Amino acid sequence: MYALGLIETLSIPAGIEGGDAMLKAAQVDLVLAQSVCAGKYIVCVSGEVAAVRHAVEAGVACTETMLVDSFVIPNVHEKAIAAIAAASWVEHITAIGILETFSLAAAIQCADCCVKAAEVDLIEVRLGRGLGGKSFVLLTGEVAAVRAAVAAAEVIPEVAGMLARSVIIPSPHPDLINALL
């Protein structure tokens, strides 16, 4: 089973040190390691579930006083991966759901939950760049599906306290759609 794991730290040196610990702890692939707004650093790895869990545990242990958030998502949805990589394509927008989070990790978890909970497409998962450390998820689909996806993400225990706000726009203005795409 394929998994995705991430640590998010308040310190760039701590994040780099945590990433090194993750890569040395288990046979995982480095997906992303970079600084983001507000002086944070994220490290994302992929691989078999047990290996990713072990790697994230090592990163968390190494960075515990500087840790903002972390996760392991077993069986991560391919739509979430594409949206994180800014490689998703959406032809038609019916309704829009927006989830704003205080952590990058929470945004990714919300995105994965949304596409597993309802028939929606991810427009974008914006990870803390130029956002003061916040992140957001943009998704689209039929109104009922968007409502169901957002509702599911709002209650996942892993994002408790990290969800800033969510909004559903049933029929967005065409100019707004053009601005988002």
Short mmCIF file of the C-alpha atoms (twelve columns), coordinates in Angstrom:
data_MODEL
# 
_entry.id   MODEL 
# 
loop_
_atom_site.group_PDB 
_atom_site.id 
_atom_site.type_symbol 
_atom_site.label_atom_id 
_atom_site.label_alt_id 
_atom_site.label_comp_id 
_atom_site.label_asym_id 
_atom_site.label_seq_id 
_atom_site.Cartn_x 
_atom_site.Cartn_y 
_atom_site.Cartn_z 
_atom_site.pdbx_PDB_model_num 
ATOM 1   C CA . MET A 1   0.000   0.000  0.000   1 
ATOM 2   C CA . TYR A 2   1.289   3.456  -0.956  1 
ATOM 3   C CA . ALA A 3   1.398   6.139  1.734   1 
ATOM 4   C CA . LEU A 4   2.334   9.785  2.040   1 
ATOM 5   C CA . GLY A 5   3.891   11.247 5.181   1 
ATOM 6   C CA . LEU A 6   4.828   14.790 6.154   1 
ATOM 7   C CA . ILE A 7   6.342   16.842 8.939   1 
ATOM 8   C CA . GLU A 8   5.895   20.607 9.200   1 
ATOM 9   C CA . THR A 9   8.181   22.600 11.481  1 
ATOM 10  C CA . LEU A 10  8.449   26.169 12.759  1 
ATOM 11  C CA . SER A 11  12.176  26.195 12.033  1 
ATOM 12  C CA . ILE A 12  14.086  25.683 8.807   1 
ATOM 13  C CA . PRO A 13  17.139  24.044 10.477  1 
ATOM 14  C CA . ALA A 14  14.857  21.792 12.542  1 
ATOM 15  C CA . GLY A 15  12.919  20.826 9.407   1 
ATOM 16  C CA . ILE A 16  16.064  19.936 7.502   1 
ATOM 17  C CA . GLU A 17  17.346  17.931 10.474  1 
ATOM 18  C CA . GLY A 18  13.967  16.184 10.752  1 
ATOM 19  C CA . GLY A 19  14.007  15.383 7.040   1 
ATOM 20  C CA . ASP A 20  17.435  13.832 7.352   1 
ATOM 21  C CA . ALA A 21  16.195  11.709 10.267  1 
ATOM 22  C CA . MET A 22  13.182  10.614 8.208   1 
ATOM 23  C CA . LEU A 23  15.268  9.532  5.235   1 
ATOM 24  C CA . LYS A 24  17.752  7.668  7.417   1 
ATOM 25  C CA . ALA A 25  15.048  5.906  9.455   1 
ATOM 26  C CA . ALA A 26  13.270  4.001  6.688   1 
ATOM 27  C CA . GLN A 27  13.257  3.094  3.000   1 
ATOM 28  C CA . VAL A 28  11.139  6.014  1.730   1 
ATOM 29  C CA . ASP A 29  11.258  8.361  -1.240  1 
ATOM 30  C CA . LEU A 30  11.628  12.108 -0.748  1 
ATOM 31  C CA . VAL A 31  8.690   13.863 -2.415  1 
ATOM 32  C CA . LEU A 32  9.236   17.409 -1.174  1 
ATOM 33  C CA . ALA A 33  11.569  19.267 1.173   1 
ATOM 34  C CA . GLN A 34  11.328  23.056 1.211   1 
ATOM 35  C CA . SER A 35  10.883  26.202 3.218   1 
ATOM 36  C CA . VAL A 36  7.471   27.858 3.198   1 
ATOM 37  C CA . CYS A 37  6.049   31.103 4.519   1 
ATOM 38  C CA . ALA A 38  6.466   32.246 8.066   1 
ATOM 39  C CA . GLY A 39  9.811   30.456 8.383   1 
ATOM 40  C CA . LYS A 40  8.331   26.972 8.252   1 
ATOM 41  C CA . TYR A 41  9.878   23.912 6.633   1 
ATOM 42  C CA . ILE A 42  8.104   20.843 5.284   1 
ATOM 43  C CA . VAL A 43  9.398   17.398 4.406   1 
ATOM 44  C CA . CYS A 44  7.145   14.939 2.571   1 
ATOM 45  C CA . VAL A 45  7.987   11.274 1.906   1 
ATOM 46  C CA . SER A 46  6.240   8.362  0.223   1 
ATOM 47  C CA . GLY A 47  6.505   4.603  0.220   1 
ATOM 48  C CA . GLU A 48  5.081   1.568  1.956   1 
ATOM 49  C CA . VAL A 49  2.817   2.432  4.899   1 
ATOM 50  C CA . ALA A 50  5.038   0.929  7.622   1 
ATOM 51  C CA . ALA A 51  8.150   2.639  6.268   1 
ATOM 52  C CA . VAL A 52  6.405   6.015  5.984   1 
ATOM 53  C CA . ARG A 53  5.061   5.685  9.544   1 
ATOM 54  C CA . HIS A 54  8.546   4.896  10.834  1 
ATOM 55  C CA . ALA A 55  10.074  7.812  8.910   1 
ATOM 56  C CA . VAL A 56  7.470   10.303 10.171  1 
ATOM 57  C CA . GLU A 57  7.923   9.054  13.746  1 
ATOM 58  C CA . ALA A 58  11.670  9.692  13.418  1 
ATOM 59  C CA . GLY A 59  11.069  13.183 12.029  1 
ATOM 60  C CA . VAL A 60  8.591   14.009 14.791  1 
ATOM 61  C CA . ALA A 61  10.969  12.752 17.499  1 
ATOM 62  C CA . CYS A 62  13.793  14.840 16.066  1 
ATOM 63  C CA . THR A 63  11.755  18.053 15.784  1 
ATOM 64  C CA . GLU A 64  9.201   17.735 18.594  1 
ATOM 65  C CA . THR A 65  9.691   21.229 20.084  1 
ATOM 66  C CA . MET A 66  9.523   22.848 16.625  1 
ATOM 67  C CA . LEU A 67  6.804   20.592 15.183  1 
ATOM 68  C CA . VAL A 68  3.672   22.301 13.822  1 
ATOM 69  C CA . ASP A 69  1.966   19.224 12.393  1 
ATOM 70  C CA . SER A 70  2.578   15.824 10.847  1 
ATOM 71  C CA . PHE A 71  0.646   13.043 9.158   1 
ATOM 72  C CA . VAL A 72  0.722   9.663  7.510   1 
ATOM 73  C CA . ILE A 73  -1.982  9.021  4.912   1 
ATOM 74  C CA . PRO A 74  -2.200  5.352  3.935   1 
ATOM 75  C CA . ASN A 75  -3.578  4.786  0.448   1 
ATOM 76  C CA . VAL A 76  -3.411  8.477  -0.463  1 
ATOM 77  C CA . HIS A 77  -5.743  9.401  -3.338  1 
ATOM 78  C CA . GLU A 78  -4.067  10.175 -6.683  1 
ATOM 79  C CA . LYS A 79  -6.173  13.352 -7.057  1 
ATOM 80  C CA . ALA A 80  -4.605  14.692 -3.853  1 
ATOM 81  C CA . ILE A 81  -1.102  14.004 -5.172  1 
ATOM 82  C CA . ALA A 82  -1.877  15.764 -8.480  1 
ATOM 83  C CA . ALA A 83  -3.356  18.832 -6.731  1 
ATOM 84  C CA . ILE A 84  -0.361  19.147 -4.391  1 
ATOM 85  C CA . ALA A 85  1.922   19.050 -7.428  1 
ATOM 86  C CA . ALA A 86  -0.266  21.673 -9.168  1 
ATOM 87  C CA . ALA A 87  -0.938  19.147 -11.924 1 
ATOM 88  C CA . SER A 88  -4.709  18.821 -11.676 1 
ATOM 89  C CA . TRP A 89  -6.973  19.926 -14.490 1 
ATOM 90  C CA . VAL A 90  -10.628 20.840 -14.131 1 
ATOM 91  C CA . GLU A 91  -12.768 21.485 -17.201 1 
ATOM 92  C CA . HIS A 92  -16.050 22.562 -15.658 1 
ATOM 93  C CA . ILE A 93  -16.813 24.229 -12.336 1 
ATOM 94  C CA . THR A 94  -20.318 23.849 -10.912 1 
ATOM 95  C CA . ALA A 95  -19.773 24.656 -7.236  1 
ATOM 96  C CA . ILE A 96  -16.648 25.568 -5.291  1 
ATOM 97  C CA . GLY A 97  -15.569 24.450 -1.857  1 
ATOM 98  C CA . ILE A 98  -12.729 26.210 -0.063  1 
ATOM 99  C CA . LEU A 99  -11.036 24.910 3.081   1 
ATOM 100 C CA . GLU A 100 -8.471  27.173 4.767   1 
ATOM 101 C CA . THR A 101 -6.090  25.632 7.305   1 
ATOM 102 C CA . PHE A 102 -3.478  26.835 9.761   1 
ATOM 103 C CA . SER A 103 -1.057  24.107 8.700   1 
ATOM 104 C CA . LEU A 104 0.100   22.632 5.421   1 
ATOM 105 C CA . ALA A 105 -0.344  19.125 6.753   1 
ATOM 106 C CA . ALA A 106 -4.004  19.790 7.554   1 
ATOM 107 C CA . ALA A 107 -4.653  21.068 4.016   1 
ATOM 108 C CA . ILE A 108 -3.275  17.884 2.463   1 
ATOM 109 C CA . GLN A 109 -5.310  15.734 4.845   1 
ATOM 110 C CA . CYS A 110 -8.445  17.721 3.993   1 
ATOM 111 C CA . ALA A 111 -7.804  17.344 0.260   1 
ATOM 112 C CA . ASP A 112 -7.349  13.595 0.537   1 
ATOM 113 C CA . CYS A 113 -10.480 13.277 2.692   1 
ATOM 114 C CA . CYS A 114 -12.573 15.354 0.253   1 
ATOM 115 C CA . VAL A 115 -11.794 13.249 -2.815  1 
ATOM 116 C CA . LYS A 116 -12.373 10.034 -0.869  1 
ATOM 117 C CA . ALA A 117 -15.684 11.267 0.598   1 
ATOM 118 C CA . ALA A 118 -17.459 12.514 -2.541  1 
ATOM 119 C CA . GLU A 119 -17.251 12.784 -6.313  1 
ATOM 120 C CA . VAL A 120 -15.294 16.054 -6.451  1 
ATOM 121 C CA . ASP A 121 -12.235 17.329 -8.261  1 
ATOM 122 C CA . LEU A 122 -9.424  19.255 -6.636  1 
ATOM 123 C CA . ILE A 123 -8.630  22.527 -8.355  1 
ATOM 124 C CA . GLU A 124 -5.650  23.298 -6.151  1 
ATOM 125 C CA . VAL A 125 -3.962  22.596 -2.846  1 
ATOM 126 C CA . ARG A 126 -1.958  25.740 -2.029  1 
ATOM 127 C CA . LEU A 127 0.681   25.010 0.575   1 
ATOM 128 C CA . GLY A 128 1.668   28.025 2.643   1 
ATOM 129 C CA . ARG A 129 3.604   29.939 0.012   1 
ATOM 130 C CA . GLY A 130 2.778   33.624 0.314   1 
ATOM 131 C CA . LEU A 131 0.009   32.894 2.808   1 
ATOM 132 C CA . GLY A 132 1.634   33.606 6.149   1 
ATOM 133 C CA . GLY A 133 1.822   29.907 6.976   1 
ATOM 134 C CA . LYS A 134 -1.784  29.091 6.108   1 
ATOM 135 C CA . SER A 135 -2.848  26.765 3.303   1 
ATOM 136 C CA . PHE A 136 -6.044  26.156 1.387   1 
ATOM 137 C CA . VAL A 137 -7.855  23.582 -0.706  1 
ATOM 138 C CA . LEU A 138 -10.075 24.484 -3.677  1 
ATOM 139 C CA . LEU A 139 -12.425 21.810 -4.951  1 
ATOM 140 C CA . THR A 140 -15.319 21.582 -7.348  1 
ATOM 141 C CA . GLY A 141 -18.213 19.318 -8.262  1 
ATOM 142 C CA . GLU A 142 -21.973 19.225 -7.979  1 
ATOM 143 C CA . VAL A 143 -23.246 21.251 -5.010  1 
ATOM 144 C CA . ALA A 144 -24.268 18.194 -2.975  1 
ATOM 145 C CA . ALA A 145 -20.912 16.503 -3.562  1 
ATOM 146 C CA . VAL A 146 -18.975 19.637 -2.590  1 
ATOM 147 C CA . ARG A 147 -21.085 19.977 0.574   1 
ATOM 148 C CA . ALA A 148 -20.466 16.323 1.453   1 
ATOM 149 C CA . ALA A 149 -16.722 16.580 0.798   1 
ATOM 150 C CA . VAL A 150 -16.295 19.745 2.871   1 
ATOM 151 C CA . ALA A 151 -18.435 18.342 5.698   1 
ATOM 152 C CA . ALA A 152 -16.309 15.185 5.785   1 
ATOM 153 C CA . ALA A 153 -13.059 17.168 5.937   1 
ATOM 154 C CA . GLU A 154 -14.368 19.450 8.696   1 
ATOM 155 C CA . VAL A 155 -14.728 16.565 11.140  1 
ATOM 156 C CA . ILE A 156 -11.620 14.455 10.585  1 
ATOM 157 C CA . PRO A 157 -9.843  14.226 13.940  1 
ATOM 158 C CA . GLU A 158 -6.403  14.839 12.398  1 
ATOM 159 C CA . VAL A 159 -7.280  18.446 11.520  1 
ATOM 160 C CA . ALA A 160 -9.018  19.368 14.768  1 
ATOM 161 C CA . GLY A 161 -8.016  22.918 15.635  1 
ATOM 162 C CA . MET A 162 -6.187  23.422 12.329  1 
ATOM 163 C CA . LEU A 163 -9.196  24.339 10.168  1 
ATOM 164 C CA . ALA A 164 -9.491  28.121 9.907   1 
ATOM 165 C CA . ARG A 165 -12.649 28.371 7.789   1 
ATOM 166 C CA . SER A 166 -14.575 26.656 5.043   1 
ATOM 167 C CA . VAL A 167 -16.948 28.079 2.442   1 
ATOM 168 C CA . ILE A 168 -19.143 26.580 -0.265  1 
ATOM 169 C CA . ILE A 169 -20.135 28.684 -3.272  1 
ATOM 170 C CA . PRO A 170 -22.967 26.932 -5.147  1 
ATOM 171 C CA . SER A 171 -22.803 28.946 -8.369  1 
ATOM 172 C CA . PRO A 172 -19.615 31.000 -8.643  1 
ATOM 173 C CA . HIS A 173 -19.485 34.026 -10.934 1 
ATOM 174 C CA . PRO A 174 -17.693 33.328 -14.263 1 
ATOM 175 C CA . ASP A 175 -15.099 36.034 -13.545 1 
ATOM 176 C CA . LEU A 176 -14.222 34.341 -10.265 1 
ATOM 177 C CA . ILE A 177 -13.890 30.993 -12.047 1 
ATOM 178 C CA . ASN A 178 -11.497 32.554 -14.552 1 
ATOM 179 C CA . ALA A 179 -9.441  34.051 -11.719 1 
ATOM 180 C CA . LEU A 180 -9.196  30.676 -9.963  1 
ATOM 181 C CA . LEU A 181 -8.205  28.767 -13.077 1 
# 
